[in-house]
Each structure stands twice: as structure tokens, then as C-alpha cells.
Amino acid sequence: MTDDLVIPEIIYQDNHLIAASKPPGMLTQPSGSSRESMEDLLKQWVKQTQNKPGNVYLHALHRLDRAASGIVLFAATHKALSRMNEEMRSKRITRIYHALVTGSLPAWEGILEHSLRHSRMKALVSSGDDPRSRESVLTYRFLQDFGAVTLVEITLITGRYHQIRAQLSACGCPIVGDTRYGSPLRRTTPGIALHHRTMAFTHPTLKTRISIEAAYPVDWFLDNTGSPPQNAV
């Protein structure tokens, strides 16, 4: 690896998959207006570390909001892409997020169900009769109270645009720093307090169950809580 190439932390790697921890503020995949993306950086890293000629095959298996942090999983082969996409469609991949929120949760744990539609860089709660809306479901669980903010664990059942951000806001608990969805608190560090913490899946060729975890970004808690959580890594 060259000294001037700074890449996100690699969490898992083999011949078929690469998982890395995205910092807040970075795009998952390139777009027309982007300066750099996680996918671009990892392709450069693979090319340099493995001395690969020509183009590097690497494809993000899911997106993570630019303002959020945490795990992004990439397929490094066509076989992995096909098999992991089927895992996604069949909802056999577990994706767990942690978020710091304001407001009072409806209960210690529960299910949130809304109809969401995409409108101008934002997800809006709409009527189930709206043909543009899509069913959006997640489960949540209280983890720790910091006084002004609460640490919550979220498991996605569906994967919609800005789903976690919109659904938590709709129940009166916007994510810290997420002013687009009504957060009264801003952060001094980049991004919002939403972190893709854990991912579990069946490996596309080994057929074994794999679980990976991304450490919290530096100062992710200290920015708004003043102290790290119990047993934080």
C-alpha cells in the first residue's frame, strides 16, 4: 500500500468479500458529483496491494447513508455478488445499527411500521394507500440512557431509503445531528449518530455463518454524551 492512500478500516477480507468501516461524510459508491467514494478507494487499495492489472472487480452489496458510519460489505467476485444479492432478497442477512436519539422511545423495545416514500433527498411517512409508498419495518431496543440522549439498537427488516432516520423521527426520536429529520442537537464531529454496528450472513462459498462488527468512530459518543457507553469497543 502506498503511503498516500488512506482507506477505511478493513474488518473482513477473503477472495470473495471485503467488509470495511465507512467514516461519516464518505459516499459508499461514486456519483456524478462525488470527489471520492469508499468503493473507489478500496479498488485502488486492492489494485496496489495485490498488484492487479486492469480493472478491479468490487461491488457494494448495500448502501450506507453518507452521513452515517459503519460496515459496508463488498462483493469481490461475480459469484459472491449473485449469491449475496439472493441472501439480501431473501432477508437472510442481519443488519444491526446503533443510534443516539433524543426524545422518549415508545417502549423499551418494539417494532416500528410505516409507509415511506422518497421525496427530494428525504423519506416521508405517507398513507399506505399512496402508490409511491413502500412498507418499512424495523425493530428497536433500548441500550443505555445518557440523560439528554439515548443509545438505541435497530435491526432492519426492510431496507428503504433513509428508513431508520425517517422512522425514528416519526416516533419523536430523531437521531442526534440529523437536522434534516428534526434533531434539535448538532454535532461538532462529522455526520449523524447512526452507526452500522453488526452484520451477520452466510458466506457465499464457505456456507458458514459469519458475524462482523465495526468499532464506533472516535468521539462518536463523547460529542453528545460526555462519556463512552458501558462495554463500548
Backbone as CSV, one residue per row, in Angstrom:
resi,resn,N_x,N_y,N_z,CA_x,CA_y,CA_z,C_x,C_y,C_z
1,MET,0.849,-1.184,0.000,0.000,0.000,0.000,0.887,1.237,0.000
2,THR,0.516,2.212,-0.792,1.310,3.422,-0.817,1.000,4.273,0.388
3,ASP,1.966,5.139,0.743,1.818,5.935,1.955,0.696,6.956,1.847
4,ASP,0.375,7.412,0.608,-0.593,8.496,0.475,-2.030,8.007,0.290
5,LEU,-2.254,6.697,0.241,-3.602,6.166,0.086,-4.172,5.808,1.454
6,VAL,-5.154,6.583,1.887,-5.793,6.348,3.184,-7.137,5.679,2.925
7,ILE,-7.288,4.463,3.414,-8.522,3.719,3.170,-9.271,3.499,4.480
8,PRO,-10.579,3.225,4.395,-11.332,2.880,5.608,-10.789,1.595,6.227
9,GLU,-11.050,1.412,7.509,-10.581,0.219,8.212,-11.190,-1.050,7.607
10,ILE,-10.331,-2.014,7.279,-10.795,-3.298,6.760,-11.197,-4.180,7.937
11,ILE,-12.441,-4.666,7.923,-12.962,-5.502,9.003,-12.861,-6.983,8.653
12,TYR,-13.102,-7.287,7.378,-13.085,-8.684,6.935,-12.651,-8.719,5.476
13,GLN,-11.858,-9.729,5.111,-11.445,-9.870,3.715,-11.119,-11.318,3.389
14,ASP,-11.612,-11.782,2.245,-11.161,-13.044,1.662,-11.257,-12.886,0.143
15,ASN,-11.194,-13.978,-0.592,-11.194,-13.885,-2.054,-12.520,-13.403,-2.627
16,HIS,-13.594,-13.524,-1.868,-14.925,-13.205,-2.386,-15.559,-11.956,-1.783
17,LEU,-15.170,-11.596,-0.573,-15.819,-10.486,0.132,-14.799,-9.566,0.786
18,ILE,-15.152,-8.290,0.856,-14.400,-7.323,1.651,-15.414,-6.505,2.444
19,ALA,-15.201,-6.376,3.734,-16.028,-5.506,4.574,-15.129,-4.444,5.177
20,ALA,-15.580,-3.207,5.128,-14.807,-2.103,5.686,-15.735,-1.180,6.455
21,SER,-15.145,-0.359,7.331,-15.921,0.563,8.154,-15.883,1.955,7.535
22,LYS,-17.032,2.420,7.074,-17.127,3.719,6.415,-17.140,4.850,7.437
23,PRO,-16.300,5.861,7.233,-16.392,7.034,8.106,-17.566,7.911,7.685
24,PRO,-18.128,8.695,8.597,-19.206,9.609,8.206,-18.690,10.643,7.215
25,GLY,-19.538,11.006,6.259,-19.160,12.003,5.269,-18.668,11.424,3.961
26,MET,-18.412,10.123,3.914,-17.915,9.485,2.690,-19.045,8.747,1.983
27,LEU,-19.087,8.843,0.654,-20.060,8.099,-0.133,-19.689,6.622,-0.184
28,THR,-20.690,5.765,-0.259,-20.434,4.337,-0.428,-19.958,4.049,-1.844
29,GLN,-20.678,4.572,-2.825,-20.364,4.372,-4.232,-20.211,5.714,-4.928
30,PRO,-19.486,5.749,-6.053,-19.294,7.021,-6.755,-20.600,7.551,-7.324
31,SER,-20.706,8.868,-7.373,-21.836,9.514,-8.037,-21.264,10.614,-8.925
32,GLY,-22.117,11.218,-9.728,-21.638,12.210,-10.685,-20.915,13.378,-10.062
33,SER,-21.306,13.751,-8.841,-20.718,14.931,-8.207,-19.700,14.588,-7.128
34,SER,-19.426,13.275,-6.920,-18.562,12.886,-5.805,-17.097,13.107,-6.122
35,ARG,-16.328,13.411,-5.073,-14.879,13.546,-5.220,-14.206,12.201,-5.010
36,GLU,-14.687,11.411,-4.064,-14.178,10.068,-3.856,-15.230,9.263,-3.108
37,SER,-15.171,7.965,-3.261,-16.114,7.089,-2.575,-15.344,5.936,-1.955
38,MET,-16.016,5.239,-1.057,-15.427,4.075,-0.417,-15.068,3.013,-1.457
39,GLU,-15.964,2.798,-2.409,-15.719,1.806,-3.449,-14.471,2.148,-4.259
40,ASP,-14.324,3.414,-4.636,-13.141,3.850,-5.385,-11.860,3.592,-4.604
41,LEU,-11.859,3.982,-3.326,-10.656,3.831,-2.501,-10.274,2.366,-2.328
42,LEU,-11.273,1.511,-2.113,-10.975,0.092,-1.922,-10.488,-0.563,-3.214
43,LYS,-10.994,-0.119,-4.346,-10.486,-0.634,-5.623,-9.011,-0.276,-5.799
44,GLN,-8.667,0.963,-5.455,-7.260,1.373,-5.529,-6.404,0.538,-4.582
45,TRP,-6.932,0.300,-3.391,-6.185,-0.467,-2.388,-5.943,-1.900,-2.857
46,VAL,-6.985,-2.548,-3.399,-6.839,-3.915,-3.916,-5.836,-3.943,-5.063
47,LYS,-5.929,-2.984,-5.954,-5.028,-2.923,-7.110,-3.574,-2.818,-6.667
48,GLN,-3.320,-1.994,-5.641,-1.951,-1.773,-5.177,-1.436,-2.933,-4.337
49,THR,-2.255,-3.430,-3.421,-1.771,-4.474,-2.511,-1.666,-5.837,-3.188
50,GLN,-2.486,-6.074,-4.201,-2.468,-7.371,-4.877,-1.838,-7.308,-6.264
51,ASN,-1.314,-6.111,-6.616,-0.646,-5.918,-7.914,-1.508,-6.398,-9.082
52,LYS,-2.780,-6.000,-9.057,-3.709,-6.448,-10.091,-3.650,-5.526,-11.305
53,PRO,-3.455,-6.087,-12.496,-3.512,-5.265,-13.706,-4.969,-5.024,-14.106
54,GLY,-5.205,-3.969,-14.840,-6.554,-3.707,-15.333,-7.520,-3.290,-14.243
55,ASN,-8.801,-3.448,-14.530,-9.845,-3.030,-13.600,-10.033,-4.040,-12.470
56,VAL,-10.350,-3.532,-11.300,-10.617,-4.369,-10.129,-12.125,-4.546,-9.984
57,TYR,-12.574,-5.788,-9.817,-13.998,-6.050,-9.616,-14.328,-5.889,-8.138
58,LEU,-15.213,-4.951,-7.845,-15.662,-4.730,-6.467,-17.010,-4.038,-6.527
59,HIS,-17.992,-4.592,-5.838,-19.347,-4.048,-5.926,-19.977,-4.013,-4.544
60,ALA,-20.454,-2.825,-4.128,-21.118,-2.687,-2.830,-22.426,-3.472,-2.828
61,LEU,-22.644,-4.260,-1.781,-23.847,-5.078,-1.678,-25.025,-4.324,-1.066
62,HIS,-24.771,-3.171,-0.513,-25.819,-2.332,0.067,-25.257,-0.926,0.186
63,ARG,-26.104,0.022,0.446,-25.663,1.404,0.644,-25.724,1.762,2.126
64,LEU,-24.933,2.762,2.469,-24.977,3.336,3.813,-24.986,4.843,3.637
65,ASP,-25.952,5.512,4.268,-26.077,6.961,4.100,-24.742,7.665,4.281
66,ARG,-24.515,8.681,3.483,-23.260,9.431,3.551,-22.982,9.940,4.960
67,ALA,-24.016,10.380,5.666,-23.839,10.962,7.000,-23.612,9.915,8.079
68,ALA,-23.895,8.642,7.774,-23.755,7.561,8.754,-22.374,6.923,8.671
69,SER,-22.082,6.055,9.639,-20.797,5.351,9.675,-21.042,3.857,9.841
70,GLY,-19.970,3.072,9.656,-20.056,1.648,9.951,-19.855,0.735,8.764
71,ILE,-20.308,-0.503,8.908,-19.998,-1.580,7.970,-20.600,-1.352,6.585
72,VAL,-19.747,-1.546,5.570,-20.212,-1.707,4.192,-19.561,-2.978,3.657
73,LEU,-20.376,-3.860,3.088,-19.892,-5.145,2.581,-19.832,-5.108,1.058
74,PHE,-18.705,-5.571,0.508,-18.483,-5.559,-0.938,-18.264,-6.975,-1.460
75,ALA,-18.795,-7.245,-2.654,-18.512,-8.497,-3.355,-17.290,-8.287,-4.233
76,ALA,-16.353,-9.229,-4.165,-15.124,-9.133,-4.956,-15.131,-10.086,-6.145
77,THR,-16.216,-10.864,-6.295,-16.368,-11.769,-7.435,-17.820,-11.760,-7.901
78,HIS,-18.040,-12.153,-9.168,-19.406,-12.247,-9.692,-20.216,-13.268,-8.902
79,LYS,-19.595,-14.376,-8.541,-20.289,-15.420,-7.786,-20.778,-14.877,-6.441
80,ALA,-19.908,-14.146,-5.751,-20.292,-13.576,-4.454,-21.422,-12.569,-4.610
81,LEU,-21.356,-11.748,-5.651,-22.398,-10.745,-5.875,-23.754,-11.413,-6.083
82,SER,-23.798,-12.421,-6.933,-25.054,-13.103,-7.224,-25.630,-13.779,-5.984
83,ARG,-24.794,-14.502,-5.261,-25.281,-15.251,-4.096,-25.644,-14.335,-2.933
84,MET,-24.892,-13.272,-2.733,-25.195,-12.355,-1.631,-26.429,-11.509,-1.936
85,ASN,-26.638,-11.173,-3.208,-27.866,-10.462,-3.572,-29.091,-11.321,-3.283
86,GLU,-28.975,-12.616,-3.511,-30.078,-13.523,-3.194,-30.305,-13.590,-1.680
87,GLU,-29.213,-13.569,-0.913,-29.331,-13.527,0.550,-30.081,-12.267,0.984
88,MET,-29.757,-11.141,0.342,-30.429,-9.878,0.656,-31.919,-9.974,0.340
89,ARG,-32.243,-10.456,-0.852,-33.650,-10.549,-1.264,-34.446,-11.469,-0.351
90,SER,-33.789,-12.515,0.133,-34.462,-13.489,1.000,-34.443,-13.089,2.471
91,LYS,-33.874,-11.908,2.758,-33.813,-11.373,4.122,-33.090,-12.321,5.086
92,ARG,-32.010,-12.920,4.602,-31.219,-13.812,5.446,-29.965,-13.127,5.997
93,ILE,-29.826,-11.842,5.711,-28.692,-11.075,6.229,-29.177,-10.197,7.378
94,THR,-28.504,-10.269,8.499,-28.861,-9.464,9.671,-28.030,-8.187,9.677
95,ARG,-28.706,-7.051,9.790,-28.026,-5.748,9.825,-28.487,-4.990,11.067
96,ILE,-27.556,-4.735,11.968,-27.869,-4.076,13.240,-27.161,-2.729,13.307
97,TYR,-27.929,-1.713,13.659,-27.413,-0.346,13.757,-27.518,0.144,15.196
98,HIS,-26.633,1.054,15.561,-26.745,1.773,16.820,-26.947,3.246,16.506
99,ALA,-27.794,3.885,17.298,-28.074,5.305,17.100,-28.229,5.996,18.443
100,LEU,-27.798,7.242,18.493,-28.087,8.118,19.627,-29.274,8.979,19.232
101,VAL,-30.311,8.991,20.067,-31.527,9.723,19.732,-31.933,10.635,20.884
102,THR,-32.724,11.640,20.546,-33.375,12.464,21.562,-34.834,12.029,21.655
103,GLY,-35.534,12.545,22.666,-36.938,12.178,22.819,-37.113,10.888,23.594
104,SER,-38.353,10.468,23.752,-38.692,9.275,24.532,-39.161,8.157,23.614
105,LEU,-38.525,7.003,23.727,-38.934,5.849,22.941,-40.339,5.402,23.347
106,PRO,-41.119,4.861,22.407,-42.467,4.383,22.753,-42.457,3.283,23.809
107,ALA,-41.394,2.484,23.837,-41.262,1.390,24.807,-39.788,1.003,24.876
108,TRP,-39.438,0.095,25.793,-38.055,-0.362,25.901,-37.611,-1.078,24.631
109,GLU,-38.531,-1.773,24.007,-38.259,-2.425,22.732,-39.561,-2.547,21.971
110,GLY,-39.451,-2.684,20.657,-40.679,-2.783,19.880,-40.417,-2.821,18.388
111,ILE,-41.509,-2.699,17.635,-41.463,-2.709,16.176,-42.029,-1.392,15.664
112,LEU,-41.368,-0.800,14.681,-41.890,0.386,14.006,-42.277,0.001,12.587
113,GLU,-43.506,0.328,12.214,-44.004,0.045,10.868,-44.584,1.327,10.284
114,HIS,-44.076,1.736,9.144,-44.562,2.925,8.453,-44.587,2.664,6.951
115,SER,-45.339,3.495,6.249,-45.243,3.559,4.795,-44.388,4.776,4.467
116,LEU,-43.317,4.577,3.716,-42.401,5.665,3.388,-42.348,5.881,1.885
117,ARG,-42.229,7.142,1.501,-41.979,7.444,0.091,-40.791,8.396,-0.017
118,HIS,-40.071,8.285,-1.110,-38.862,9.070,-1.355,-39.264,10.384,-2.004
119,SER,-38.836,11.506,-1.406,-39.186,12.811,-1.955,-38.055,13.803,-1.724
120,ARG,-37.358,14.180,-2.790,-36.334,15.229,-2.740,-35.307,15.019,-1.635
121,MET,-34.556,13.956,-1.708,-33.474,13.678,-0.768,-33.963,13.428,0.653
122,LYS,-35.214,12.995,0.783,-35.767,12.738,2.110,-36.827,11.647,2.004
123,ALA,-36.981,10.868,3.071,-38.053,9.873,3.134,-39.197,10.449,3.957
124,LEU,-40.405,10.352,3.439,-41.574,10.904,4.110,-42.542,9.797,4.490
125,VAL,-43.102,9.907,5.691,-44.154,8.981,6.105,-45.422,9.343,5.344
126,SER,-46.053,8.340,4.740,-47.242,8.610,3.937,-48.311,7.561,4.204
127,SER,-49.445,7.753,3.586,-50.546,6.801,3.716,-50.198,5.509,2.991
128,GLY,-50.656,4.406,3.543,-50.444,3.127,2.878,-51.154,3.043,1.540
129,ASP,-52.108,3.956,1.307,-52.823,3.982,0.031,-52.031,4.702,-1.053
130,ASP,-50.971,5.417,-0.670,-50.144,6.147,-1.631,-49.364,5.139,-2.478
131,PRO,-49.568,5.125,-3.805,-48.870,4.142,-4.648,-47.357,4.327,-4.663
132,ARG,-46.891,5.502,-4.238,-45.444,5.757,-4.213,-44.791,5.249,-2.931
133,SER,-45.577,4.864,-1.950,-45.030,4.471,-0.652,-44.658,2.995,-0.628
134,ARG,-43.743,2.655,0.288,-43.311,1.263,0.457,-43.331,0.918,1.945
135,GLU,-43.765,-0.285,2.246,-43.797,-0.734,3.633,-42.383,-0.731,4.210
136,SER,-42.228,-0.176,5.408,-40.914,-0.064,6.048,-41.028,-0.547,7.487
137,VAL,-40.191,-1.534,7.838,-40.298,-2.167,9.154,-38.919,-2.307,9.780
138,LEU,-38.838,-2.000,11.070,-37.618,-2.228,11.842,-37.996,-2.592,13.269
139,THR,-37.064,-3.208,13.972,-37.232,-3.422,15.404,-36.199,-2.571,16.131
140,TYR,-36.525,-2.179,17.361,-35.590,-1.365,18.143,-35.520,-1.898,19.570
141,ARG,-34.412,-1.553,20.232,-34.211,-1.997,21.619,-33.385,-0.955,22.361
142,PHE,-33.853,-0.550,23.527,-33.120,0.395,24.374,-31.807,-0.240,24.840
143,LEU,-30.700,0.540,24.776,-29.414,0.048,25.263,-28.899,0.818,26.466
144,GLN,-28.917,2.161,26.395,-28.354,2.937,27.502,-28.885,4.369,27.488
145,ASP,-29.130,4.896,28.679,-29.625,6.266,28.844,-28.473,7.176,29.230
146,PHE,-28.297,8.262,28.476,-27.264,9.245,28.794,-27.864,10.561,29.291
147,GLY,-29.125,10.563,29.626,-29.772,11.788,30.074,-30.440,12.495,28.910
148,ALA,-29.682,13.357,28.229,-30.247,14.106,27.106,-30.437,13.242,25.869
149,VAL,-29.651,12.174,25.762,-29.754,11.294,24.596,-29.802,9.834,25.039
150,THR,-30.277,8.977,24.146,-30.423,7.549,24.430,-29.753,6.735,23.335
151,LEU,-29.058,5.673,23.742,-28.460,4.749,22.783,-29.472,3.648,22.465
152,VAL,-29.752,3.467,21.183,-30.762,2.518,20.725,-30.143,1.555,19.714
153,GLU,-30.564,0.293,19.777,-30.156,-0.698,18.780,-31.314,-0.938,17.821
154,ILE,-31.020,-0.912,16.527,-32.044,-1.077,15.499,-31.674,-2.241,14.596
155,THR,-32.639,-3.099,14.321,-32.457,-4.172,13.343,-33.404,-3.929,12.174
156,LEU,-32.849,-3.835,10.984,-33.665,-3.590,9.799,-34.364,-4.866,9.349
157,ILE,-35.661,-4.757,9.108,-36.420,-5.841,8.497,-36.535,-5.579,6.994
158,THR,-36.795,-4.324,6.648,-36.742,-3.882,5.251,-35.589,-2.892,5.133
159,GLY,-35.200,-2.587,3.926,-34.088,-1.654,3.739,-34.465,-0.544,2.784
160,ARG,-35.110,0.492,3.287,-35.573,1.607,2.448,-34.649,2.818,2.580
161,TYR,-34.819,3.734,1.655,-34.054,4.980,1.648,-34.298,5.752,2.945
162,HIS,-33.234,6.057,3.679,-33.314,6.828,4.932,-34.303,6.222,5.924
163,GLN,-34.492,4.920,5.877,-35.559,4.306,6.671,-35.418,4.547,8.166
164,ILE,-34.257,4.252,8.723,-34.071,4.400,10.170,-34.252,5.852,10.577
165,ARG,-33.676,6.747,9.815,-33.760,8.180,10.133,-35.210,8.664,10.125
166,ALA,-35.956,8.276,9.111,-37.341,8.727,8.979,-38.247,8.101,10.030
167,GLN,-38.067,6.812,10.305,-38.957,6.143,11.257,-38.706,6.591,12.696
168,LEU,-37.448,6.759,13.074,-37.178,7.252,14.430,-37.701,8.673,14.600
169,SER,-37.543,9.490,13.566,-38.073,10.852,13.626,-39.593,10.841,13.744
170,ALA,-40.241,9.935,13.014,-41.706,9.867,13.023,-42.266,9.497,14.388
171,CYS,-41.483,8.765,15.197,-41.977,8.401,16.535,-41.452,9.363,17.604
172,GLY,-40.909,10.508,17.177,-40.487,11.542,18.118,-39.093,11.381,18.669
173,CYS,-38.262,10.557,18.018,-36.897,10.303,18.496,-35.880,10.477,17.372
174,PRO,-35.687,11.700,16.878,-34.727,11.889,15.788,-33.301,11.564,16.219
175,ILE,-32.492,11.134,15.254,-31.095,10.807,15.516,-30.306,12.088,15.756
176,VAL,-29.433,12.057,16.752,-28.621,13.225,17.102,-27.819,13.689,15.884
177,GLY,-27.905,14.981,15.610,-27.190,15.574,14.490,-27.946,15.544,13.184
178,ASP,-29.063,14.816,13.135,-29.809,14.670,11.884,-30.847,15.779,11.762
179,THR,-30.381,16.984,11.487,-31.272,18.143,11.422,-32.274,18.030,10.274
180,ARG,-31.949,17.264,9.256,-32.886,17.059,8.141,-34.167,16.392,8.631
181,TYR,-34.046,15.584,9.666,-35.202,14.872,10.214,-35.579,15.373,11.610
182,GLY,-35.236,16.618,11.894,-35.762,17.267,13.088,-34.945,17.181,14.357
183,SER,-33.681,16.773,14.294,-32.876,16.711,15.517,-32.630,18.112,16.071
184,PRO,-32.866,18.318,17.376,-32.576,19.617,17.988,-31.097,19.777,18.331
185,LEU,-30.326,18.690,18.233,-28.906,18.720,18.595,-28.026,18.612,17.363
186,ARG,-27.005,19.449,17.319,-25.995,19.355,16.270,-24.753,18.688,16.843
187,ARG,-23.909,18.169,15.955,-22.669,17.526,16.376,-21.475,18.358,15.930
188,THR,-20.413,18.315,16.734,-19.178,19.004,16.345,-18.330,18.107,15.453
189,THR,-18.572,16.792,15.502,-17.889,15.848,14.623,-18.750,15.624,13.379
190,PRO,-18.161,15.121,12.285,-18.924,14.959,11.043,-20.061,13.951,11.175
191,GLY,-21.083,14.144,10.347,-22.137,13.154,10.222,-23.186,13.178,11.316
192,ILE,-23.959,12.096,11.362,-25.019,11.924,12.351,-24.688,10.711,13.218
193,ALA,-25.380,10.576,14.339,-25.080,9.498,15.291,-25.818,8.216,14.919
194,LEU,-25.542,7.727,13.706,-26.092,6.459,13.221,-24.930,5.609,12.728
195,HIS,-24.779,4.417,13.308,-23.611,3.570,13.042,-24.051,2.148,12.726
196,HIS,-23.631,1.631,11.567,-23.911,0.233,11.199,-22.938,-0.634,11.973
197,ARG,-23.412,-1.183,13.068,-22.553,-1.829,14.063,-22.216,-3.283,13.729
198,THR,-23.230,-4.086,13.369,-23.038,-5.529,13.204,-23.727,-6.027,11.942
199,MET,-23.108,-7.015,11.320,-23.693,-7.655,10.143,-23.411,-9.150,10.224
200,ALA,-24.418,-9.967,9.979,-24.255,-11.423,10.009,-24.842,-12.014,8.736
201,PHE,-24.116,-12.956,8.132,-24.533,-13.507,6.846,-23.892,-14.876,6.636
202,THR,-24.441,-15.620,5.683,-23.856,-16.895,5.281,-22.878,-16.644,4.143
203,HIS,-21.652,-17.119,4.301,-20.627,-16.875,3.285,-21.043,-17.509,1.954
204,PRO,-20.826,-16.803,0.828,-21.325,-17.293,-0.464,-20.699,-18.592,-0.954
205,THR,-19.489,-18.923,-0.512,-18.861,-20.179,-0.953,-18.579,-21.133,0.204
206,LEU,-18.202,-20.609,1.357,-17.890,-21.465,2.502,-19.142,-22.022,3.163
207,LYS,-20.274,-21.273,3.010,-21.572,-21.659,3.574,-21.582,-21.664,5.102
208,THR,-20.620,-21.001,5.707,-20.597,-20.841,7.158,-21.188,-19.482,7.518
209,ARG,-21.718,-19.381,8.733,-22.303,-18.119,9.190,-21.189,-17.228,9.728
210,ILE,-21.143,-15.993,9.255,-20.102,-15.048,9.642,-20.750,-13.818,10.263
211,SER,-20.179,-13.336,11.360,-20.645,-12.113,12.004,-19.478,-11.143,12.120
212,ILE,-19.688,-9.904,11.691,-18.642,-8.887,11.759,-19.170,-7.665,12.500
213,GLU,-18.251,-6.912,13.087,-18.629,-5.747,13.898,-17.682,-4.596,13.611
214,ALA,-18.223,-3.394,13.543,-17.431,-2.187,13.311,-17.358,-1.364,14.586
215,ALA,-16.144,-0.986,14.981,-15.959,-0.128,16.153,-16.599,1.235,15.906
216,TYR,-17.024,1.872,16.988,-17.573,3.220,16.864,-16.482,4.192,16.416
217,PRO,-16.843,5.215,15.632,-15.864,6.247,15.294,-15.357,6.953,16.552
218,VAL,-14.151,7.471,16.476,-13.572,8.218,17.593,-14.500,9.383,17.949
219,ASP,-14.759,9.564,19.236,-15.595,10.660,19.757,-17.072,10.555,19.352
220,TRP,-17.493,9.388,18.851,-18.895,9.246,18.441,-19.835,9.486,19.618
221,PHE,-19.469,8.991,20.795,-20.271,9.199,22.000,-19.933,10.500,22.698
222,LEU,-18.651,10.809,22.788,-18.226,11.961,23.584,-18.794,13.269,23.063
223,ASP,-19.113,13.319,21.767,-19.637,14.540,21.168,-20.919,15.005,21.852
224,ASN,-21.807,14.076,22.200,-23.100,14.466,22.762,-23.433,13.867,24.116
225,THR,-22.606,12.926,24.601,-22.930,12.290,25.874,-21.943,12.631,26.976
226,GLY,-20.715,12.979,26.596,-19.690,13.292,27.582,-19.003,12.078,28.151
227,SER,-19.466,10.869,27.809,-18.837,9.654,28.318,-19.101,8.503,27.365
228,PRO,-18.175,7.531,27.310,-18.405,6.367,26.455,-19.452,5.457,27.071
229,PRO,-20.093,4.595,26.269,-21.102,3.688,26.814,-20.458,2.560,27.586
230,GLN,-21.255,1.843,28.334,-20.757,0.672,29.046,-20.326,-0.384,28.032
231,ASN,-19.113,-0.930,28.238,-18.588,-2.006,27.393,-18.445,-1.606,25.931
232,ALA,-18.240,-0.318,25.643,-18.067,0.123,24.254,-16.715,-0.308,23.724
233,VAL,-16.693,-0.676,22.441,-15.456,-1.042,21.758,-15.335,-0.180,20.523
